Amino acid sequence: MGFRDLTSATAMEKALAEYNDLGGKAFYGKYGVSSSTQYYISHADLLYDARAIARVALGYEHGTSSPLSSDQFDAGEASANPALRAMGYTVLNSHTETVDAEREWRLAVWRNLLRRQDSSGMVTADIVRSVGAYGNYRGIWADKSRTQKIHPDGVTIGLKHTGQHYPDDLNENGALYHYPITRQPGRDLGEVNATKAAAALRLPLFVITEHGNLRGVRLAWVEGWEDKSSLFLVSFDETPPVQVLDHDRSEQQPFQLQGNRRRRRNGTVVTRPDQARFKLEVFQRYGPRCPLSGISIPQMVEAAHLRGHADDGSSDPRNGLPMNAALHRAFDAHLFAINPETLTAEARPEGPSLKAMGIVHPKLALDRQPHPEALRWRYNEWLRRTGREAEVAAGQ
């Protein structure tokens, strides 16, 4: 007896329902079958291990209390597929060999994950692993043995974002994902290249967050990267970005000082959907170095708006500057400003001084400067806030 003897739709429905009730791990344990990671039944947007389902269904159909052992089958794991297709089931091969096939497979995985979410939008770690969305202890999961067929570096499938080290880099619209830094630099570089390959091939990936024993999963796209700061920008969306931000393109568009997508969520919490992209583009334009303090540790440098979100400032990188976190707070508190004519920082007359704030390079020394309109707006606003309206009037 073999898979060719599987013909009962009732037996298949029973096996599928039991898999849904037990979950993959318990299903395999109950019947003593091993999991397969190549062929999957796609049914009602859910994915099932084709071989395991077929073996259990065959046992149901022919009245055995447990599925037949492997030596009772026709040769080869794929031998179940013709019988399954003959019964009207779609069988997918996860070991893809083309970009288009890989894209379709990942979208099928995403539909499956959506269907298997609980009421809180979470899935178990077993569900994530059962379809190959994630599979190891490292932050980047590329499964190079499988994806190397479509790109020599492999193609990243999943990114684990713990939110512990860089909690502000993850929001409802996307994430800034830091390059891996381990004691295996060669492997780290391979994972970075595999993630860039996902962008080049316009393939989605999955951002995984841990919540105890459960996992949150978002469909994501690599929108860009900045090598000096070792950052990837990933966006959560159903469709890929129009353009990959792999280098500074800020001069290619007309400058707009105003206009952002700042909005409120649940009536009170203000969200800034463009903030992660703004930070990446500011770093691409100027580099991840604070020009006023000289600090060049990316984790200590932020993207400061000249005309801020609260004043409807745009997310054009020319409306920003990289600043270390402490100076960013001082800048937002209007303790200093940058004169648009001299490109030099000026402190409030009543203090604190530039030196006290840690500004050791008052004059901006950058290959590319912020837009003069943005600098002028911020400087005039600073003069108003420091009670020097006459100087503002004279400047206008």
SULLINRA-V128920 format. One record per backbone hydrogen bond with DSSP energy under -1.0 kcal/mol. CO is the residue of the C=O (numbers start at 1). NH is the residue of the N-H. E is the energy in kcal/mol with one decimal. If there is no record, write none. Layout:
co:CO nh:NH e:E
co:CO nh:NH e:E
This chain:
co:2 nh:5 e:-2.1
co:3 nh:6 e:-2.2
co:8 nh:12 e:-1.6
co:9 nh:13 e:-2.5
co:10 nh:14 e:-2.1
co:11 nh:15 e:-2.1
co:12 nh:16 e:-2.7
co:13 nh:17 e:-2.4
co:14 nh:18 e:-2.1
co:15 nh:19 e:-2.1
co:16 nh:20 e:-2.1
co:17 nh:21 e:-2.2
co:18 nh:22 e:-2.7
co:19 nh:23 e:-2.6
co:23 nh:27 e:-2.3
co:24 nh:28 e:-2.7
co:25 nh:29 e:-2.1
co:26 nh:30 e:-2.5
co:27 nh:31 e:-1.7
co:28 nh:32 e:-1.3
co:28 nh:33 e:-1.4
co:38 nh:94 e:-3.4
co:39 nh:50 e:-1.9
co:40 nh:92 e:-3.3
co:41 nh:48 e:-1.9
co:43 nh:46 e:-1.8
co:46 nh:43 e:-2.8
co:48 nh:41 e:-2.8
co:49 nh:53 e:-2.4
co:50 nh:54 e:-2.4
co:51 nh:55 e:-2.4
co:52 nh:56 e:-2.2
co:53 nh:57 e:-2.8
co:54 nh:58 e:-2.3
co:55 nh:59 e:-1.6
co:56 nh:60 e:-2.1
co:57 nh:61 e:-2.7
co:58 nh:62 e:-1.8
co:59 nh:64 e:-2.0
co:60 nh:63 e:-1.2
co:69 nh:72 e:-2.0
co:70 nh:73 e:-1.3
co:76 nh:79 e:-1.5
co:77 nh:80 e:-1.1
co:78 nh:81 e:-1.3
co:80 nh:84 e:-2.3
co:81 nh:85 e:-2.8
co:82 nh:86 e:-2.2
co:83 nh:87 e:-1.1
co:84 nh:89 e:-2.3
co:85 nh:88 e:-1.8
co:90 nh:42 e:-2.8
co:92 nh:40 e:-2.5
co:94 nh:96 e:-1.8
co:98 nh:102 e:-2.0
co:99 nh:103 e:-2.6
co:100 nh:104 e:-2.2
co:101 nh:105 e:-2.2
co:102 nh:106 e:-2.5
co:103 nh:107 e:-2.2
co:104 nh:108 e:-1.9
co:105 nh:109 e:-2.3
co:106 nh:110 e:-2.2
co:107 nh:111 e:-2.2
co:108 nh:112 e:-2.1
co:109 nh:113 e:-2.5
co:110 nh:114 e:-2.4
co:111 nh:115 e:-2.1
co:112 nh:116 e:-1.7
co:114 nh:117 e:-1.1
co:118 nh:121 e:-2.1
co:122 nh:118 e:-2.9
co:123 nh:215 e:-3.2
co:124 nh:128 e:-1.6
co:125 nh:129 e:-2.4
co:126 nh:130 e:-2.3
co:128 nh:133 e:-1.8
co:129 nh:132 e:-1.6
co:139 nh:160 e:-3.2
co:141 nh:157 e:-3.6
co:141 nh:158 e:-2.0
co:143 nh:146 e:-1.8
co:143 nh:147 e:-2.5
co:144 nh:148 e:-2.0
co:147 nh:150 e:-1.5
co:151 nh:154 e:-2.1
co:157 nh:206 e:-2.7
co:158 nh:141 e:-3.0
co:159 nh:208 e:-3.3
co:166 nh:169 e:-1.6
co:167 nh:170 e:-1.1
co:169 nh:176 e:-2.5
co:173 nh:236 e:-2.7
co:174 nh:171 e:-2.7
co:175 nh:234 e:-2.8
co:177 nh:232 e:-2.7
co:184 nh:188 e:-2.5
co:185 nh:189 e:-2.6
co:186 nh:190 e:-1.9
co:187 nh:191 e:-2.2
co:188 nh:192 e:-2.2
co:189 nh:193 e:-2.6
co:190 nh:194 e:-2.0
co:191 nh:195 e:-1.7
co:192 nh:196 e:-2.2
co:193 nh:197 e:-2.0
co:194 nh:156 e:-1.6
co:194 nh:198 e:-1.2
co:195 nh:199 e:-1.1
co:196 nh:200 e:-2.5
co:197 nh:201 e:-2.4
co:198 nh:203 e:-2.8
co:205 nh:220 e:-3.0
co:206 nh:159 e:-2.9
co:207 nh:218 e:-1.8
co:208 nh:161 e:-3.1
co:209 nh:216 e:-2.7
co:211 nh:214 e:-1.9
co:214 nh:211 e:-2.7
co:215 nh:123 e:-2.3
co:216 nh:209 e:-2.5
co:218 nh:207 e:-2.4
co:220 nh:205 e:-2.7
co:221 nh:235 e:-2.3
co:223 nh:245 e:-3.5
co:224 nh:233 e:-2.8
co:226 nh:231 e:-2.0
co:230 nh:179 e:-2.5
co:231 nh:226 e:-2.3
co:232 nh:177 e:-2.8
co:233 nh:223 e:-2.9
co:233 nh:224 e:-1.4
co:234 nh:175 e:-2.6
co:235 nh:221 e:-1.9
co:244 nh:246 e:-1.5
co:245 nh:225 e:-2.0
co:249 nh:252 e:-1.8
co:257 nh:314 e:-2.6
co:263 nh:271 e:-3.5
co:265 nh:268 e:-1.1
co:265 nh:269 e:-1.6
co:269 nh:265 e:-3.8
co:271 nh:263 e:-1.8
co:272 nh:275 e:-1.9
co:274 nh:278 e:-2.9
co:275 nh:279 e:-2.3
co:276 nh:280 e:-2.1
co:277 nh:281 e:-2.6
co:278 nh:282 e:-2.4
co:279 nh:283 e:-2.2
co:280 nh:284 e:-2.2
co:281 nh:285 e:-2.1
co:282 nh:286 e:-2.7
co:283 nh:287 e:-1.8
co:287 nh:289 e:-1.7
co:290 nh:294 e:-2.4
co:292 nh:360 e:-1.5
co:292 nh:361 e:-2.3
co:295 nh:290 e:-3.1
co:297 nh:300 e:-2.6
co:298 nh:301 e:-1.4
co:300 nh:325 e:-1.9
co:302 nh:323 e:-2.5
co:304 nh:321 e:-1.9
co:308 nh:313 e:-2.9
co:309 nh:312 e:-2.2
co:312 nh:259 e:-2.4
co:316 nh:319 e:-2.8
co:317 nh:320 e:-1.2
co:318 nh:371 e:-2.2
co:319 nh:306 e:-2.5
co:321 nh:304 e:-3.1
co:323 nh:302 e:-3.7
co:324 nh:328 e:-2.4
co:325 nh:329 e:-1.7
co:326 nh:330 e:-2.0
co:327 nh:331 e:-3.0
co:328 nh:332 e:-2.4
co:329 nh:333 e:-1.5
co:330 nh:335 e:-2.6
co:331 nh:334 e:-1.6
co:335 nh:348 e:-1.7
co:337 nh:346 e:-3.2
co:339 nh:343 e:-2.5
co:343 nh:364 e:-2.9
co:344 nh:339 e:-2.6
co:346 nh:337 e:-2.1
co:348 nh:351 e:-2.2
co:353 nh:357 e:-1.5
co:354 nh:359 e:-2.7
co:355 nh:358 e:-1.4
co:362 nh:345 e:-2.1
co:371 nh:375 e:-2.1
co:372 nh:376 e:-2.7
co:373 nh:377 e:-2.2
co:374 nh:378 e:-2.2
co:375 nh:379 e:-2.4
co:376 nh:380 e:-2.5
co:377 nh:381 e:-2.2
co:378 nh:382 e:-2.2
co:379 nh:383 e:-2.3
co:380 nh:384 e:-2.1
co:381 nh:385 e:-2.4
co:382 nh:386 e:-1.3
co:383 nh:388 e:-3.1
co:384 nh:387 e:-1.8
co:388 nh:392 e:-1.3
co:389 nh:393 e:-2.6
co:390 nh:394 e:-2.4
co:391 nh:395 e:-2.1
co:392 nh:396 e:-1.5
